[in-house]
Amino acid sequence: MEKWLVGVDLGGTTIKIAFITLDGHIVEKWEIPTNIDQGGKNIVSDIAQSLQSKLDELSEPKEKLAAIGMGAPGFIDMKTGFIYHAVNIGWRDYPLKEELEKATGLSVTVDNDANIAAIGEMWRGAGDGEGNLLMVTLGTGVGGGIIVNGHIMHGTNGMAGEIGHITSIPDGGAPCNCGRTGCIETIASATGISRISKEKALKDTTSSLYKILEQNGEIQAKDVAAAAEKGDQVAIETLEEVTFHLGLVIANLANSINPGKIVIGGGVSKAGNTLMKRLQERFEHFALPRVAEGAELKVATLGNDAGVIGGAWLAKHNL
């Protein structure tokens, strides 16, 4: 019987789950709501029940499943699958691996959600099998994963790849959720882009973004991308500022690890060429020429599937 891997990607609002073949193809995928009531104590049983229901629906036996690979937000001990703290979920000092193994009877491997997205893109997405890869996800925050010689970097206590918290504005930057100021997350995330464009639009009421701000009370990152394409000056200035800082951060990282692929994912990456063209220019400006030559900047291709596919890769390599 050909076995399936289980990929699980735990988010603050939904849990994405998939059955995936040993060579990385999705057989079935679905999602369930993340129940964060009572400190997230029902999440593990929800996942276990959902797996069983899906097997029943497909008339497949439990033995069909080989192992589970799961991505979770927060600070994680990779060896033990122990979650020290996951802010959005409510977990603190939670033995996720142990609990999920008990609930499912399957072997479980846990990693950070940004790391498994990087692994997914390496295995089946824009990374195209490249073993030296830098993944940067631009969403509500800025996340990332660093893969060197085919291995995801964890560091001494699981904190490698916290790209969002590289300081980009040493003095006078905006406050970040981590408690410091001026992190790249405060600039290149969707919330950062929204904040910067709002500050600029309030100074230039002729901008189409000012009209959006008046109507909706806020400006979204996608509004900025659309306005920049139409030549709106405030939108262009916003993207110039964002890509200046992001290009600098990525170039410094690339100078350190010399990746073959730099994959940009997350909701903000949907801005496509408007963002990527400027980012490429800034990256080339700050990176060592030989480093820039070796690195190809690409937009992530797996979208929301990156996490479950990366989870399946983890499960496979820990069989």
Sequence and secondary structure as in RCSB ss.txt:
>XXXX:A:sequence
MEKWLVGVDLGGTTIKIAFITLDGHIVEKWEIPTNIDQGGKNIVSDIAQSLQSKLDELSEPKEKLAAIGMGAPGF
IDMKTGFIYHAVNIGWRDYPLKEELEKATGLSVTVDNDANIAAIGEMWRGAGDGEGNLLMVTLGTGVGGGIIVNG
HIMHGTNGMAGEIGHITSIPDGGAPCNCGRTGCIETIASATGISRISKEKALKDTTSSLYKILEQNGEIQAKDVA
AAAEKGDQVAIETLEEVTFHLGLVIANLANSINPGKIVIGGGVSKAGNTLMKRLQERFEHFALPRVAEGAELKVA
TLGNDAGVIGGAWLAKHNL
>XXXX:A:secstr
   EEEEEEE SSEEEEEEE TTS EEEEEEEE   HHHHTTHHHHHHHHHHHHHHHTT  GGGEEEEEEEESSE
EETTTTEEEEETTTTEEEE HHHHHHHHHSS EEEEEHHHHHHHHHHHHSTTTT SSEEEEEESSSEEEEEEETT
EE   TTS TT GGGSBS SSS  B TTS B BTHHHHSHHHHHHHHHHHHHH TTSHHHHHHHHHSS  HHHHH
HHHHTT HHHHHHHHHHHHHHHHHHHHHHHHH  SEEEEESGGGGGTHHHHHHHHHHHHHHS HHHHHH EEEE 
SSGGGHHHHHHHHHHHTT 
